[in-house]
Amino acid sequence: MSVVVARVPTHSASRYLQQLAKHWSHKLEVSFSEQEARIAFPNGAVLDLRADSETLDVRLEVAEGGDVERMKEVVASHLDRFAFREAPLTFDWRNP
């Protein structure tokens, strides 16, 4: 299992979290509130999001042998779509 995390500075974290969760809830297993979301992908990856007033914390867990870089791109590009007014968002991806 590979895990990467990012802290994304934005004052609209809760809005972006909810938009992303609703967007993916049509095709993926999703649970969310205004402050937290968990999204499970068919390839075994799991995305956890946590919003506060200044940041969106992102935790991405990718199954062994999965394409971590591709999953990071998918997450970032989808969030950037919802954050089009301030995109591109800054993702400081790192290992926890």
C-alpha positions as CSV (number, residue, x, y, z in Angstrom):
1,M,0.0,0.0,0.0
2,S,1.4,3.4,-0.9
3,V,0.2,6.5,0.9
4,V,0.7,10.2,-0.1
5,V,-0.7,13.3,1.6
6,A,-1.1,16.9,0.6
7,R,-2.2,20.1,2.4
8,V,-3.9,22.3,-0.2
9,P,-4.3,26.0,0.9
10,T,-7.8,27.3,0.1
11,H,-10.6,29.1,1.9
12,S,-13.2,27.0,-0.1
13,A,-12.1,23.6,1.1
14,S,-15.5,22.5,2.3
15,R,-17.2,23.5,-0.9
16,Y,-14.6,21.7,-3.1
17,L,-14.8,18.6,-0.9
18,Q,-18.5,18.4,-1.2
19,Q,-18.5,19.1,-4.9
20,L,-16.0,16.3,-5.6
21,A,-17.8,13.9,-3.3
22,K,-21.1,14.5,-5.0
23,H,-19.5,14.3,-8.5
24,W,-17.9,10.9,-7.8
25,S,-20.9,9.5,-5.8
26,H,-22.6,8.6,-9.0
27,K,-19.9,6.0,-9.9
28,L,-17.9,5.4,-6.8
29,E,-18.4,4.4,-3.1
30,V,-18.6,7.8,-1.3
31,S,-19.4,9.0,2.2
32,F,-19.1,12.7,3.1
33,S,-20.1,15.6,5.3
34,E,-19.2,19.3,5.1
35,Q,-15.8,18.6,6.7
36,E,-14.8,15.1,5.7
37,A,-15.1,12.7,2.7
38,R,-14.0,9.2,1.9
39,I,-14.0,8.0,-1.7
40,A,-13.2,4.4,-2.7
41,F,-12.1,3.7,-6.2
42,P,-12.6,0.3,-8.0
43,N,-8.8,-0.1,-8.4
44,G,-8.5,-0.3,-4.6
45,A,-7.4,3.3,-4.0
46,V,-9.0,5.3,-1.2
47,L,-9.1,9.1,-1.0
48,D,-9.8,10.8,2.4
49,L,-10.4,14.5,2.5
50,R,-10.7,16.9,5.5
51,A,-11.6,20.5,5.2
52,D,-11.0,23.4,7.6
53,S,-11.3,27.2,7.1
54,E,-7.9,27.5,5.4
55,T,-6.9,24.1,3.9
56,L,-8.0,20.9,2.3
57,D,-6.1,17.9,3.7
58,V,-5.8,15.1,1.2
59,R,-4.8,11.5,1.9
60,L,-4.5,9.1,-1.0
61,E,-3.9,5.4,-0.4
62,V,-3.1,3.4,-3.5
63,A,-3.1,-0.4,-3.6
64,E,0.3,-2.2,-4.1
65,G,1.2,-2.1,-7.8
66,G,-1.2,0.8,-8.4
67,D,-0.2,4.0,-10.3
68,V,0.3,6.6,-7.5
69,E,1.3,9.3,-9.9
70,R,-1.8,8.8,-12.1
71,M,-4.1,8.8,-9.1
72,K,-2.5,12.1,-7.8
73,E,-3.2,13.6,-11.2
74,V,-6.8,12.4,-11.2
75,V,-7.5,13.9,-7.8
76,A,-5.7,17.2,-8.5
77,S,-7.3,17.7,-11.9
78,H,-10.8,17.1,-10.6
79,L,-10.3,19.4,-7.7
80,D,-8.9,22.1,-10.0
81,R,-12.1,21.9,-12.1
82,F,-14.2,22.8,-9.1
83,A,-11.7,25.4,-8.0
84,F,-11.5,27.1,-11.5
85,R,-11.5,30.6,-10.0
86,E,-8.3,29.9,-8.0
87,A,-6.9,27.0,-10.0
88,P,-4.4,25.5,-10.2
89,L,-4.5,24.6,-6.6
90,T,-1.2,23.9,-4.9
91,F,-0.7,20.2,-3.9
92,D,2.4,19.6,-1.8
93,W,2.3,15.8,-2.2
94,R,4.6,14.0,0.3
95,N,4.8,10.7,2.1
96,P,3.3,10.8,5.6
